[in-house]
């Protein structure tokens, strides 16, 4: 694993190279714009997160002695969580997009990475998982991660899920968490 400062340097070098490439692609001869640089960075962040998610998923794959392929849940390592955190706020929309993933395991990993980032800025992405994931287990998990965010923003979402989710397990989970965390002792 690269040290965080080396990773940052590699990201900067990659951005510079992409910026030069993008600048060379302009037909009017102008240098790369801020928008092009941001687009290049967003592309790098997306690729990096996809790589981290896929590598973590792959760690859970194995073959039994009988030749049967199986998977097990492997939580992301502290190093991988730190890699995502190093990508900064630009990682959040990429992780939020996993709410529409066809893989519940990829959704779970994205939420774990969001929880690793923490703070107020992950409330809306977790709301997206809680309200829009196709998988009840992911919606319930999103509600569980929401209690790790500022409760003033999380509790209204949890209460809404407790009343509106189509799945009884998700509603029950949200209701129990709402009762537990809305108490003012």
Beta strands, then each sheet from edge to edge (+ up, - down):
strand 1: 61-63
strand 2: 69-71
sheet 1: 1+ 2-
end
